[in-house]
Amino acid sequence: MRLKALAALVAVRVSLSGCGLAAAPRRIASAELKIVPVVGHAAATPIDACADIIDP
């Protein structure tokens, strides 16, 4: 019984550590926006902030 509880705890812990995967599309979109001259960095700032909140 203890082994099953430990296995369940490890499974939950591993599944929650994938926040980088959730933030990846935002980081890619931010990098694409930064390519745009003049306004790219300003437009990417909110997306960077969102990605930082998801994956500190």
TIRO-2110 file (N, C-alpha, C; in Angstrom, 1 decimal):
// TIRO-2110
0.8, -1.2, 0.0, N, 1, A
0.0, 0.0, 0.0, CA, 1, A
0.9, 1.3, 0.0, C, 1, A
1.9, 1.3, 0.8, N, 2, A
2.8, 2.5, 0.8, CA, 2, A
3.5, 2.7, -0.5, C, 2, A
3.8, 1.6, -1.2, N, 3, A
4.5, 1.7, -2.5, CA, 3, A
3.6, 2.3, -3.5, C, 3, A
2.3, 2.0, -3.5, N, 4, A
1.4, 2.6, -4.4, CA, 4, A
1.2, 4.1, -4.1, C, 4, A
1.2, 4.5, -2.9, N, 5, A
1.0, 5.9, -2.5, CA, 5, A
2.3, 6.7, -2.9, C, 5, A
3.4, 6.1, -2.7, N, 6, A
4.6, 6.7, -3.2, CA, 6, A
4.7, 6.9, -4.7, C, 6, A
4.3, 5.8, -5.4, N, 7, A
4.3, 5.9, -6.9, CA, 7, A
3.3, 7.0, -7.3, C, 7, A
2.2, 7.1, -6.7, N, 8, A
1.2, 8.1, -7.1, CA, 8, A
1.7, 9.5, -6.8, C, 8, A
2.4, 9.7, -5.7, N, 9, A
3.0, 11.0, -5.4, CA, 9, A
4.1, 11.3, -6.4, C, 9, A
4.9, 10.4, -6.7, N, 10, A
6.0, 10.7, -7.7, CA, 10, A
5.3, 11.0, -9.1, C, 10, A
4.3, 10.3, -9.5, N, 11, A
3.6, 10.6, -10.7, CA, 11, A
3.0, 12.0, -10.8, C, 11, A
2.4, 12.4, -9.7, N, 12, A
1.8, 13.7, -9.6, CA, 12, A
3.0, 14.8, -9.7, C, 12, A
4.0, 14.5, -9.0, N, 13, A
5.2, 15.5, -8.9, CA, 13, A
5.8, 15.6, -10.3, C, 13, A
5.9, 14.6, -11.1, N, 14, A
6.5, 14.6, -12.4, CA, 14, A
5.6, 15.3, -13.4, C, 14, A
4.3, 15.1, -13.3, N, 15, A
3.4, 15.7, -14.2, CA, 15, A
3.3, 17.2, -14.0, C, 15, A
3.5, 17.7, -12.8, N, 16, A
3.4, 19.1, -12.5, CA, 16, A
4.7, 19.9, -12.8, C, 16, A
5.8, 19.2, -13.1, N, 17, A
7.1, 19.8, -13.4, CA, 17, A
7.2, 20.2, -14.8, C, 17, A
6.2, 20.0, -15.6, N, 18, A
6.3, 20.4, -17.1, CA, 18, A
5.8, 21.7, -17.4, C, 18, A
5.9, 22.7, -16.5, N, 19, A
5.4, 24.0, -16.8, CA, 19, A
6.2, 24.7, -18.0, C, 19, A
7.4, 24.3, -18.2, N, 20, A
8.2, 24.8, -19.3, CA, 20, A
7.6, 24.5, -20.6, C, 20, A
6.9, 23.3, -20.6, N, 21, A
6.2, 22.9, -21.9, CA, 21, A
5.0, 23.8, -22.1, C, 21, A
4.4, 24.2, -21.1, N, 22, A
3.2, 25.1, -21.3, CA, 22, A
3.7, 26.5, -21.7, C, 22, A
4.8, 26.9, -21.2, N, 23, A
5.3, 28.3, -21.5, CA, 23, A
6.0, 28.4, -22.9, C, 23, A
6.4, 27.2, -23.5, N, 24, A
7.2, 27.2, -24.7, CA, 24, A
6.5, 28.0, -25.9, C, 24, A
5.2, 27.8, -26.1, N, 25, A
4.5, 28.5, -27.2, CA, 25, A
4.6, 30.0, -27.0, C, 25, A
4.5, 30.5, -25.8, N, 26, A
4.6, 31.9, -25.5, CA, 26, A
6.0, 32.4, -25.8, C, 26, A
7.0, 31.7, -25.4, N, 27, A
8.4, 32.1, -25.6, CA, 27, A
8.7, 32.1, -27.1, C, 27, A
8.2, 31.2, -27.9, N, 28, A
8.4, 31.2, -29.3, CA, 28, A
7.7, 32.4, -30.0, C, 28, A
6.5, 32.7, -29.6, N, 29, A
5.7, 33.8, -30.1, CA, 29, A
6.5, 35.1, -29.8, C, 29, A
7.0, 35.2, -28.6, N, 30, A
7.8, 36.4, -28.2, CA, 30, A
9.0, 36.5, -29.0, C, 30, A
9.7, 35.5, -29.3, N, 31, A
10.9, 35.5, -30.1, CA, 31, A
10.6, 36.0, -31.5, C, 31, A
9.4, 35.5, -32.0, N, 32, A
9.0, 35.9, -33.4, CA, 32, A
8.6, 37.4, -33.4, C, 32, A
8.0, 37.9, -32.4, N, 33, A
7.7, 39.3, -32.3, CA, 33, A
8.9, 40.2, -32.2, C, 33, A
9.9, 39.7, -31.5, N, 34, A
11.1, 40.6, -31.4, CA, 34, A
11.9, 40.8, -32.7, C, 34, A
11.5, 40.0, -33.7, N, 35, A
12.2, 40.2, -35.0, CA, 35, A
11.7, 41.4, -35.7, C, 35, A
10.4, 41.8, -35.4, N, 36, A
9.8, 43.0, -36.0, CA, 36, A
10.5, 44.3, -35.6, C, 36, A
11.0, 45.0, -36.6, N, 37, A
11.7, 46.3, -36.3, CA, 37, A
10.8, 47.3, -35.5, C, 37, A
11.4, 48.1, -34.7, N, 38, A
10.8, 49.2, -34.0, CA, 38, A
9.8, 48.8, -32.9, C, 38, A
8.8, 48.0, -33.2, N, 39, A
7.8, 47.7, -32.1, CA, 39, A
7.9, 46.3, -31.6, C, 39, A
8.8, 45.5, -32.1, N, 40, A
8.9, 44.1, -31.7, CA, 40, A
9.1, 43.9, -30.2, C, 40, A
10.0, 44.5, -29.6, N, 41, A
10.3, 44.3, -28.2, CA, 41, A
9.2, 44.8, -27.3, C, 41, A
8.6, 45.9, -27.7, N, 42, A
7.4, 46.4, -26.9, CA, 42, A
6.2, 45.5, -27.0, C, 42, A
6.0, 44.9, -28.2, N, 43, A
4.9, 44.0, -28.3, CA, 43, A
5.1, 42.7, -27.6, C, 43, A
6.4, 42.3, -27.5, N, 44, A
6.7, 41.0, -26.9, CA, 44, A
6.7, 41.1, -25.4, C, 44, A
6.8, 42.3, -24.8, N, 45, A
6.9, 42.4, -23.3, CA, 45, A
5.7, 41.7, -22.6, C, 45, A
4.5, 41.9, -22.9, N, 46, A
3.4, 41.2, -22.2, CA, 46, A
3.5, 39.7, -22.3, C, 46, A
3.9, 39.2, -23.5, N, 47, A
4.0, 37.8, -23.7, CA, 47, A
5.1, 37.2, -22.9, C, 47, A
6.3, 37.9, -22.8, N, 48, A
7.4, 37.5, -21.9, CA, 48, A
6.9, 37.4, -20.4, C, 48, A
6.1, 38.4, -20.0, N, 49, A
5.6, 38.4, -18.6, CA, 49, A
4.7, 37.2, -18.4, C, 49, A
3.9, 36.9, -19.3, N, 50, A
3.0, 35.7, -19.2, CA, 50, A
3.8, 34.4, -19.1, C, 50, A
4.8, 34.3, -19.9, N, 51, A
5.7, 33.1, -19.9, CA, 51, A
6.5, 33.0, -18.6, C, 51, A
6.9, 34.2, -18.0, N, 52, A
7.6, 34.2, -16.8, CA, 52, A
6.7, 33.7, -15.6, C, 52, A
5.4, 34.1, -15.7, N, 53, A
4.5, 33.7, -14.6, CA, 53, A
4.3, 32.2, -14.7, C, 53, A
4.1, 31.6, -15.9, N, 54, A
3.9, 30.2, -16.1, CA, 54, A
5.1, 29.4, -15.6, C, 54, A
6.2, 29.8, -16.1, N, 55, A
7.5, 29.1, -15.8, CA, 55, A
8.5, 30.0, -15.2, C, 55, A
8.5, 30.2, -13.9, N, 56, A
9.5, 31.1, -13.3, CA, 56, A
10.9, 30.7, -13.4, C, 56, A
END
